[in-house]
């Protein structure tokens, strides 16, 4: 994902290869055969399924969930399980069975975590919650984006010449003026391997339309504008539906890159996990997936409201909770991608 914040050295040139490799490794190791020490425990948990998989990214996301008091941890059965260093917590949100887990930052962590979740538990759909950097100037801290599609923008083909046409030409952004030998890059598609389907070369990964329709009907979701009685954002946060998102292992703190992503790729946000979560879900035949990303900053932009960034997590969790309540009673069918 391309995101705003501390600089990173992971550039994801061959991210598709890495993700596919992780899927294979995780699927082989996490099937939990009868001789696996966790086999019986997982069976007992799954006997109460299927569950909605709530995939969080960070400690802030988890804290926002706990502060909301929406998640009730299981008391009459196993309440948590640790697999490959990830803690999966079992409970309910608005009466619906939920297993939630944190991925940690980066596409690699997200891909591995979701593969373990899907290979181990009876999951009927994934609700993904995280923060994002805004590259669309109409978005502000505290807003919640519900994207309709997402792309990996960290898979690059490096070009010698500065050809135009949707490519990122580094010399266009020389400052001060001078020579630049970095050339240019073109953003490459990824390969989607899905159960029962031929592999597909694809740039934009689609998110489930039935669940998106359910999310689009949410009304009167409380979005927090203030962090104290005297500290409030200049406008009330909103839910922005149907936009495009981008994912790369790059934390964007550069206004020129922000402008390029929005102008040439038509993406409105940058993050490090959404595309990986989506790719793994689709590869496993899980087509019920929805994403709620709370805006925590403007990528490479003003830091005037940096102290309000936690509101992005709070509001994304609030929308996700309402969605889980709605989808639990929804008769929305699974749409093919």
N, C-alpha and C positions, 0 to 999 in steps of 0.2 A: 504494500500500500504506500501511497505517498501521503505523508502526514506532516503536521507542523509541530515542532518541538525540538528536543535535544538531537544533535546530529548523530547519524548512525553510519557504520562502515559496511553494513550488509547491503549489497546492491541488487541481489536477486537476478543476476544475468540469466541464469537457467532455472528460474524458480519452478517452472512446470516440471522439470526433471526431478527436482528435489521433492516436490509435493507428491508426485506419483510414486517415487521411491518410498517415501514415508507411509503412504497408504498401503503399499505391499507389505512392508515390514510390520506395521501395526496390525493389519488384518491377520497375518500369519500368527502373531504372538498373542493376540487378545481374544481369540475365539473361546477361551476358557473351557477346555475339554474337561472330561469327567475327572481327570487326575490333577487338575489345577486346584490349588488350595482354596481359591475363592469360588469354585464352581457352585457349591451348595448355597452359599450366601447370595450369589447373583440369581440363582434359580428362585430363591425365596422372594427376592425383591421383584423379579419379573412376574411372579405369580399374581401380583397386585397391579400389573400394568394393563395396557400400555401407558406410557408417560409422555408428557411434553418435555423435551430437552431444552432447558434454559441455559444458553451458553453465554457467559459473561466474559469480559476481557480482564478487568483489573480489580484491585482491592477497592477502588472507589465505587465501581459498579456493585460489588458485593455489599459494601457498607450502605449504599443507597437502598438496596433491597432489604437489608436487615432493618434499617431505620424506618422503612415503610410499614413494617409489621405485616406485610402481605403474605410472606412465606411462613408456613407452619411446618416445622420439622416433624417427621414421623415419630410417634411415641410408642405405638403398639407393634412396631416392626423395626427392622434395621434402619437407622437414620442416616448413616454415611458409610461410604466405602472408599478406600484409597487404592488406586490402580496406577502404576507407572508414575507415582509421585503426584498424581492429580486426585483431589478429594471430591467425590461425587456425593452430594447431599440429597436425601430423599424426603419429600414432603408434599404439601399441597399449596396451591394458590387459588383462591376463590373456588374451592371445592374440587379442583382438578389436580390429578397426580402430576407431580413435577420432579424431575431430577435436574439439579443445577450444578454447574462446574465452571471454574475459571480457567481460561486458556493461557493467560499470560500474553505478553506482547509478541508480535511477529507472526508471519504466515506459517512458519514451520511449527511453532507451538500450537497455533490454532488448528492446523490440519491434523496433527497427531492427537490432540485432545478430542476432537470431534470423531475421529475414526475409532478411538477407544470407546467413546460413549455409544456409538452406533453398533459396534461389534459386540458389546457386552450387555447392553440393556434393551428392553423392549420400548423403542421410541417411535411415536407416531408423527412427530414433527419437531422442528427446531425453531426456537425463538432466540435470536441473537441480539445481545445488547452490548453496546460499547460507546466510547466517545469518538469524536471525529473532528478534523480540522475543516473549516469552511473555505472553499475556493470560489463559491458563488457569493457575490457581495450582498445579495438579498438575505442571506442567512446570518444570524447573530448567536452569540453565546446563549445557551439555554434552549434554543430551538431543537426540535426532534425531527430527524429526517427518516422517512420510511421509503427506501429506494425501491425502484422497480427492476433495476438491473445493476450489475457491478462488473468491473473489469480488473484484471491484473495489469498494473501499469509499471511493473518492475521487471518485465521480461523484455529485454532490449536486443536489437541487432545494431551493432556499432558500424557506422558508415564512414568512409574516408572523406567523401565529398559532402558539402553542405547543401544537399538537395532539399527543396521545399516540399510542400504538399503534406502537411500534417506531421512532419518530422520535427524533432527538437534540434535546431541548429544552434550550437553553443555560441558561435561567433555573433549571433544576433543579440546576445546579452553581454558582450564584452564591456567591462567597466573597470578602469577607464578604457578608452579606445586603444586598440592594439591587436596584435596577431593572436590567433587562437588555434592550436593544433589538435583540439579535441574532436573536431569534425562534427558529426551529428548522429542521432540515433533514431531508429524507427521502433515504435511500440509493437511488439509481436503478440499474436493470439496464443491461447493455451489449448491444450488437448483435453477434452472431456471424455473420460472413460466411464461409461455408465452400465449398470447391470442390465443385461438383455438388449443392449443397443450397440450399434457400431460406434467406434470412436469418432469424435467430432472435433474439428478444428473450429474454435470459437473465440471471439474477443469479449463480447458482452455475455455474462452469465445471467440467465433470467431468474427472477424470484417468483415464487408461486402466486398465480393470479387469484386463486380462490381465497387464500389467506390475505392477500393484499386487499381484496374487495371487503373482507371483514374488517380489516384495519381502517379502511377508508370510511367506514360507517360509524366509527367511534365518535362520540360526542361528549362534551362536557368533561373532558379529562383535565384534571387539575394540574397545571404546569406552574412551577414555582418561579417567581420573578425576583424575590428578595432573599438575601442571606442574613439579614437582620432588619429590625424595624426602620433603620436609617440607611440601609444599603440595598438599593434595588437597581435592576437593569433599567435602561431608558425606555424600553418597550416590553410589553408582555410577550413571552415566548410563544411560538406557534408550532404546529405539527405540519411539516412540509412533506407531502406524499408524491410519489411518482417520479422522483429525481433519479439521477444516475450517480453511482459512487465509484471510487477507485481505490485499489489496494496495492501497496508495494512496501517493501521493507526499507522505506526511506521516510524519515520524519521531516517534513517540509517546513523550513523557516526562510522561505525565499519568495518574495512577491512576484518575481518574473516567472518562476515555475508555477506558482498559483495561477497566474494569468494564462499561461500556456495550457495548463490542464483544463481550465474552464473554457477557453476559447476554441481549442483544437480537439479536445476529447469530449467536451460537453458534460464533464463530470462536475458535480456540485460539492462533493466532499472527498477527503482523503483519509485513509486509515490503514492499519497494518494487518487486518484479520478477515474482513468481510468476505472477500473473494475466496479465500482458503476455506472458510466455513461452508460457503455455498457450494464450492467445487466438490468437497468431500461428501456433503449431503446428497448432491445429485448423483455422484458416482455410486453411492450406496442405494440408489433408488428411492431416497427420501425426498419427495417433491414438496412436502409441506414445510416451507421455510419462510420466515419473515425476519426482517432486520429493523432494529430501532437504534439509531445512532444519535446521541446527544452532542450538540456542538459545544466544544470546550474551548475553542480558540479560532481565530482566523489565521490560516496558514500563511506565515510570513507577513502578517499584518499587525495591526495595533495591539498592544498589550494593556490598553487602558482598563479593561475589565477582566484581567487575568485572574484576579482573586475570586471571580464568580464561576470559574470553570467547573466546579463541582456540580453546579446546577444542571450541566449537561447530563451527568450520570443520574441525578435525581429525576429529571423529567423523562429521560429515556426509560428508566425503570417504571415510572408511573404509567406511561403509555403501554409498556409491555404487560404490566399487571392487568390493566383494563382489557387488553387484547386477549390474554389468556382466559379471563372470565367470559369474554364474548365468544371465543372460538370453542369453548367448552360446551356451549349450547347451540353452536352454529351447525347447520346442515351443509355447509360449503363442501363441495366435492373436490377431490384432488385433480388439479389441472395438469395435463401433459406439458412438458417443456419442449 
